[in-house]
Amino acid sequence: MHRAFLSMSIVAALCACGSATDAITFQAPAGYVSKASLGPFMQIWAGPRHNSLMLMAFPAAVDVNKMSNDNVKNGKILKQSSVTICGSQPAHYVSMLGEPIEIDTPAPGQNVERQLIDFIATDVNGKTYMAMYVRPAGTAGDPAAEAAIKNICPKS
């Protein structure tokens, strides 16, 4: 009983600390519904046509140049570059192809749907923010979601 109370207290404290968007202007576009939130660290939205958005706020600066395609199952980086967002905010853009991480191994002959993952990472007030747009490979991109990941601007 005591452990359960302690665990619930920790979860409540984390949830009360705000959201991943507290210091930035990121906003999911219309049609995307919030599906999960882990306090001030991560938020996930589900969109139309199996699209999704994710925003992560790392508590310290992260060297995005050290990220690799090893972070995604069967990942392959298609493009990466330094970009500018929000007028003058430096950021790092990556587009990659990968597979969802499955808990169960797919059955022999089962098709595993590949996904296109676009993300932008930038530092704001000593934290690294990463906005990610995921969609099934081979489908047209959602212009509103593509624009949303570029909106990791510091709040005034």
C-alpha positions in Angstrom: 0.0 0.0 0.0 2.8 2.4 0.9 4.6 1.7 -2.4 1.5 2.3 -4.4 0.9 5.6 -2.7 4.5 6.6 -3.3 4.3 5.6 -7.0 1.1 7.5 -7.4 2.6 10.6 -5.7 5.6 10.5 -8.1 3.4 10.3 -11.2 1.2 13.1 -9.9 4.2 15.3 -9.2 5.5 14.6 -12.8 2.2 15.4 -14.3 1.8 18.6 -12.3 5.1 19.9 -13.7 3.6 21.2 -16.9 3.8 20.0 -20.4 6.4 19.6 -23.1 5.1 22.8 -24.7 5.5 25.1 -21.7 8.5 27.0 -23.1 7.8 26.7 -26.8 5.1 27.6 -29.3 4.6 24.0 -30.7 1.0 23.1 -31.5 -0.4 20.0 -33.2 -2.5 20.9 -36.2 -6.3 20.4 -36.4 -7.3 16.8 -36.7 -4.5 15.5 -34.4 -5.7 14.3 -31.0 -3.5 14.1 -27.9 -3.0 10.4 -27.1 -0.4 10.4 -24.4 1.6 12.8 -22.2 4.4 12.2 -19.8 4.6 15.3 -17.7 6.9 18.0 -19.1 8.9 15.4 -21.2 6.8 14.0 -24.0 3.5 14.4 -25.7 2.1 12.3 -28.6 -0.8 13.1 -31.0 -2.5 10.7 -33.4 -3.6 12.1 -36.7 -5.5 11.0 -39.8 -4.3 8.2 -42.1 -2.0 6.6 -39.4 0.0 9.8 -39.0 1.4 10.8 -35.6 3.3 13.7 -34.0 5.6 13.5 -31.0 7.2 16.3 -29.0 10.0 15.5 -26.6 11.7 17.9 -24.2 15.1 16.7 -23.0 16.1 18.4 -19.7 19.5 19.3 -21.0 21.1 20.0 -24.4 21.6 16.9 -26.6 24.2 16.5 -29.3 21.9 15.7 -32.2 24.9 15.0 -34.5 25.6 11.9 -32.4 22.1 10.4 -33.1 22.1 7.7 -35.6 19.9 5.4 -37.5 20.5 2.8 -34.8 17.7 4.5 -32.8 15.1 3.1 -35.2 14.6 -0.5 -36.1 16.1 -1.1 -39.6 16.6 2.6 -39.8 18.1 4.4 -42.8 18.8 8.1 -42.8 17.6 9.6 -46.0 18.6 13.2 -45.4 19.9 15.4 -42.6 20.9 19.0 -42.5 21.2 22.1 -40.4 18.2 24.4 -40.8 16.8 27.6 -39.4 13.3 27.7 -37.9 11.2 30.5 -36.3 13.2 33.2 -38.2 16.6 32.7 -36.7 16.5 29.6 -34.5 19.2 27.0 -35.5 17.9 23.5 -35.7 18.8 20.0 -37.0 16.6 18.2 -39.5 16.6 14.4 -40.1 14.4 12.3 -42.5 14.7 8.6 -42.1 13.0 5.4 -43.1 12.4 2.7 -40.5 10.1 0.2 -38.9 7.9 0.4 -35.8 9.4 -1.3 -32.9 7.1 -4.3 -32.3 6.8 -6.2 -29.0 6.1 -9.4 -30.8 8.2 -10.7 -33.7 6.1 -10.6 -37.0 4.9 -14.0 -38.2 6.8 -15.4 -41.2 5.7 -13.7 -44.4 3.9 -10.9 -42.5 4.5 -7.5 -44.0 6.1 -5.0 -41.7 4.9 -1.5 -42.6 7.8 0.9 -43.0 7.5 4.4 -41.7 8.9 7.7 -42.8 10.1 9.7 -39.8 10.9 13.4 -40.1 12.2 15.3 -37.0 13.6 18.6 -36.1 15.6 19.2 -32.9 16.6 22.5 -31.5 17.9 24.0 -28.2 15.7 26.4 -26.3 16.6 27.7 -22.8 19.2 25.0 -22.2 16.8 22.1 -23.2 16.7 20.2 -26.4 13.3 19.9 -28.0 12.6 17.3 -30.7 9.4 17.4 -32.8 8.8 14.2 -34.9 6.3 13.5 -37.6 5.7 9.8 -38.5 3.7 8.4 -41.4 3.5 5.2 -43.4 6.2 5.1 -46.1 4.8 5.8 -49.5 2.0 8.0 -48.4 1.7 11.7 -49.1 2.9 14.0 -46.3 0.5 16.2 -44.3 1.6 19.8 -45.0 0.1 20.9 -41.6 2.1 18.3 -39.7 5.3 19.1 -41.7 4.8 22.7 -40.8 4.1 21.9 -37.1 7.5 20.2 -36.5 9.2 23.5 -37.6 7.3 25.4 -34.9 9.6 24.8 -31.9 10.0 28.5 -31.3 10.8 30.0 -27.9 7.8 31.7 -26.2 8.3 35.4 -25.8 
